[in-house]
Amino acid sequence: MSDRTVGTNEPAARTRERTLSVTTLAGEFHAPSLSDFFPPAVLFEGTPFELDRLMLIRLLMTAVLVIVMVLAFRSPRIVPRGLQNVAETGLVFVKEQICDEVLGKESGRRFFPLIATIFFTVLFLNFSGIIPGLNISSNARIGMPLVLAALAYITFNYVGIKKYGFLTYMRSSIVVPNVPPALHVLLIPIEFVSTFILRPFTLTVRLMANMLAGHIMLVLFFSATWFFLFDATSWMKVFSPFSLIAGLGFTLFEILVIFLQAYVFALLTAVYIGLAQHADSH
């Protein structure tokens, strides 16, 4: 029987299930744990549409992304300014530095909507990790990174199969040309795992692990500041400025990671599409 069904254990269960954020750590120190990334349901509990705090943050940041793009381009100007200028700068960056650079202008134009969608989705969902009151990226839980990786996986395999046919695409992807026949026994399994298993796996885990680790580090720094100021003995209070400075410094570093993870995810998606387009030149 779970703790939720036992009245005497209910406070302990609530403590364990409390969502990890700086705002909920006020008053006492709570060490972060993986259970903090699976908070209790907020809406529709027990249904397929159950929403917890991370899901609500995910929906909120998705809505913010849609609103920003709508506001930026509802009345576009030839010479952009304000929000349109910011949005166009981001789109131009994705087009020129990722799509055109990796895929070429023709293919880059074709896959630009997909890669731009991935880039801005990752970027906005990550950004909630440093917004006070939200304090966590929903990409720190595997669901959304897995969906985005599956989208990239389906796309690059579709591109390859459509161009070459299933058998030719598979053969071109896993058979290394111009090697001794005996080595194929070793190389074919390695190429298969690398192309069709490790690519989606690394896309998923890289994004999730970076955002999870960053969130835990931020919470440790800021909750340690609170602990040193209000809960620790008097001589330990001298450590509070150092943990605060470290937290602020790591926040700046996390901003870099937020942009970097969006860039890497979009870039690798483009790379994998390009490899599928030229599978015969393995």
C-alpha positions in Angstrom: 0.0 0.0 0.0 1.4 3.4 -0.9 2.1 6.2 1.5 -0.8 8.3 0.0 -3.3 5.7 1.2 -2.0 5.7 4.8 -3.1 8.6 6.8 -0.2 8.6 9.2 2.4 8.6 6.5 0.7 11.3 4.3 2.9 14.3 5.5 6.1 12.2 4.7 4.7 11.4 1.3 4.0 15.1 0.6 7.6 16.0 1.6 9.1 13.4 -0.8 6.8 14.4 -3.6 7.4 18.1 -3.3 8.5 19.6 -6.6 12.1 20.6 -6.5 12.4 24.4 -6.8 14.0 27.3 -4.9 10.6 28.6 -3.9 9.5 25.4 -2.1 12.8 25.1 -0.2 12.1 28.1 2.0 12.2 27.3 5.7 14.3 24.1 5.6 16.8 22.4 3.5 15.6 19.5 1.2 18.3 17.6 -0.7 17.3 17.2 -4.4 16.4 13.7 -5.6 15.0 12.2 -8.8 11.6 11.9 -7.1 11.4 15.7 -7.3 11.0 15.4 -11.1 7.8 13.4 -10.7 5.6 15.6 -8.6 2.0 14.7 -7.7 -0.8 15.4 -10.2 -2.3 18.9 -10.3 -5.2 18.2 -12.8 -7.0 15.2 -14.1 -5.3 12.8 -11.7 -5.8 9.1 -12.6 -6.7 9.8 -16.3 -4.6 9.6 -19.5 -4.6 13.4 -19.4 -3.0 13.8 -16.0 -1.0 17.0 -15.6 1.6 17.6 -12.9 3.7 20.7 -12.4 6.3 19.9 -15.1 3.6 19.2 -17.6 1.9 22.6 -16.8 5.3 24.3 -17.2 5.7 22.6 -20.5 2.3 23.7 -21.7 3.0 27.3 -20.4 6.3 27.6 -22.2 4.8 26.2 -25.4 2.0 28.8 -25.2 4.6 31.5 -24.6 6.5 30.4 -27.7 3.4 30.5 -29.9 2.4 33.9 -28.5 5.8 35.3 -29.1 5.9 34.1 -32.7 2.3 35.3 -33.4 3.1 38.8 -31.9 6.4 39.0 -33.8 4.9 38.3 -37.2 1.3 39.5 -37.0 2.2 42.7 -38.8 5.6 42.1 -40.3 7.6 45.1 -41.5 10.2 45.1 -44.3 12.7 46.6 -41.9 12.0 44.6 -38.7 12.2 46.1 -35.2 11.3 45.1 -31.7 10.1 41.6 -31.2 10.0 40.9 -34.9 13.7 41.8 -35.1 14.5 39.4 -32.3 12.4 36.5 -33.8 13.9 37.1 -37.3 17.4 37.0 -35.9 16.7 33.6 -34.3 15.1 32.3 -37.5 18.0 33.6 -39.7 20.5 32.0 -37.3 18.8 28.6 -37.6 18.5 28.9 -41.4 22.0 30.1 -42.2 24.1 28.5 -39.4 22.3 25.1 -39.3 20.1 24.4 -42.3 22.1 26.0 -45.1 25.4 25.2 -43.5 24.7 21.5 -43.0 22.2 20.6 -45.7 22.8 23.2 -48.4 20.4 25.9 -49.5 17.9 23.6 -51.3 17.6 20.9 -48.7 18.0 23.5 -45.9 14.9 25.3 -47.2 13.0 22.1 -47.3 13.8 21.1 -43.7 13.9 24.5 -42.2 10.4 24.4 -40.6 11.2 21.1 -38.8 14.6 22.2 -37.6 13.4 25.6 -36.5 10.5 24.1 -34.6 12.9 21.8 -32.8 15.4 24.6 -32.0 12.8 27.0 -30.6 10.9 24.3 -28.7 14.0 23.1 -26.9 15.1 26.7 -26.3 11.8 27.9 -24.7 11.3 24.7 -22.7 14.8 25.0 -21.4 14.4 28.6 -20.5 11.9 27.9 -17.7 14.8 26.5 -15.7 16.0 30.0 -14.8 12.7 31.8 -14.5 11.8 32.4 -10.8 8.7 30.6 -9.7 9.1 27.9 -12.4 12.7 27.0 -11.7 12.8 23.9 -13.8 13.1 22.9 -17.4 10.5 20.3 -18.4 13.3 18.9 -20.7 14.8 17.6 -17.4 12.3 14.8 -17.6 12.7 12.3 -20.4 9.3 12.6 -22.1 9.8 15.7 -24.2 13.4 15.0 -25.2 12.3 11.5 -26.2 9.5 12.9 -28.4 11.8 15.4 -30.1 14.4 12.6 -30.7 11.7 10.3 -32.1 10.7 13.1 -34.5 14.3 13.5 -35.7 14.7 9.7 -35.9 11.6 9.3 -38.0 12.5 12.2 -40.3 16.0 11.1 -41.2 15.0 7.5 -41.7 12.1 8.6 -43.9 14.4 10.7 -46.0 16.8 7.9 -46.5 14.2 5.3 -47.3 12.3 7.6 -49.6 15.5 8.3 -51.6 17.1 4.8 -51.7 14.4 2.3 -50.8 14.4 0.4 -47.5 16.9 -2.3 -48.4 19.4 -0.1 -50.2 19.2 2.5 -47.4 19.8 -0.1 -44.7 22.7 -1.6 -46.6 24.3 1.8 -47.3 23.9 2.8 -43.7 25.5 -0.3 -42.0 27.8 -1.8 -44.6 31.2 -0.1 -44.7 32.7 -0.3 -48.3 36.2 -1.3 -49.2 37.0 -3.3 -46.0 38.0 -7.0 -45.8 34.9 -9.2 -45.8 35.8 -10.7 -42.5 35.5 -7.3 -40.8 31.9 -7.0 -41.8 31.0 -9.4 -39.0 32.3 -6.8 -36.6 31.5 -3.6 -38.4 27.8 -4.3 -39.4 26.5 -4.6 -35.8 28.5 -1.6 -34.7 27.2 0.5 -37.6 23.6 -0.6 -37.0 23.8 0.2 -33.3 25.5 3.5 -34.0 23.0 4.6 -36.7 19.7 3.3 -35.5 20.0 3.0 -31.7 22.6 5.4 -30.4 21.5 8.4 -32.5 18.0 8.8 -30.9 19.4 7.6 -27.5 22.2 10.2 -27.4 19.8 13.0 -28.6 17.4 12.2 -25.8 19.9 11.6 -22.9 22.2 14.6 -23.8 19.3 17.1 -23.5 17.7 15.5 -20.5 20.9 15.0 -18.5 22.2 18.5 -19.1 19.0 20.2 -18.0 18.5 17.8 -15.1 22.1 18.4 -13.9 21.8 22.1 -14.3 18.6 22.3 -12.3 20.0 20.2 -9.5 23.2 22.4 -9.3 21.1 25.6 -9.2 18.9 24.3 -6.4 21.9 23.1 -4.4 23.6 26.5 -4.6 20.5 28.6 -3.7 19.1 26.3 -1.1 22.6 26.1 0.4 22.5 29.9 0.6 19.2 29.8 2.4 20.6 27.1 4.8 23.7 29.0 5.6 21.7 32.2 6.3 18.8 30.9 8.3 19.4 27.3 9.5 23.2 26.9 10.0 25.1 27.9 13.2 26.4 31.4 13.4 30.0 30.6 12.2 28.7 28.9 9.0 26.8 32.0 7.9 30.0 33.4 6.4 29.6 30.8 3.6 26.3 32.2 2.4 27.7 34.9 0.1 30.0 32.4 -1.6 27.1 30.0 -2.3 25.0 32.9 -3.6 27.7 34.1 -5.9 28.3 30.6 -7.1 24.5 30.2 -7.8 24.4 33.5 -9.7 27.5 32.5 -11.7 26.0 29.1 -12.5 22.8 30.8 -13.6 24.8 32.7 -16.2 26.4 29.4 -17.3 23.0 27.7 -17.5 21.8 30.4 -19.9 24.7 29.4 -22.2 23.8 25.7 -21.8 20.1 26.5 -22.6 21.1 28.0 -26.0 23.8 25.4 -26.6 21.5 22.5 -26.1 18.9 23.9 -28.5 21.7 24.5 -31.0 23.2 21.0 -30.6 19.9 19.2 -30.9 18.9 21.1 -34.0 22.4 20.8 -35.5 22.5 17.0 -35.0 19.0 16.6 -36.5 20.3 18.4 -39.6 23.5 16.3 -39.6 21.5 13.0 -39.4 19.2 14.1 -42.2 22.2 15.0 -44.3 23.8 11.6 -43.7 20.6 9.9 -44.7 20.4 11.9 -47.9 23.9 10.7 -48.8 23.8 7.2 -47.3 25.4 5.8 -50.5 28.6 7.8 -49.9 29.2 6.1 -46.5 
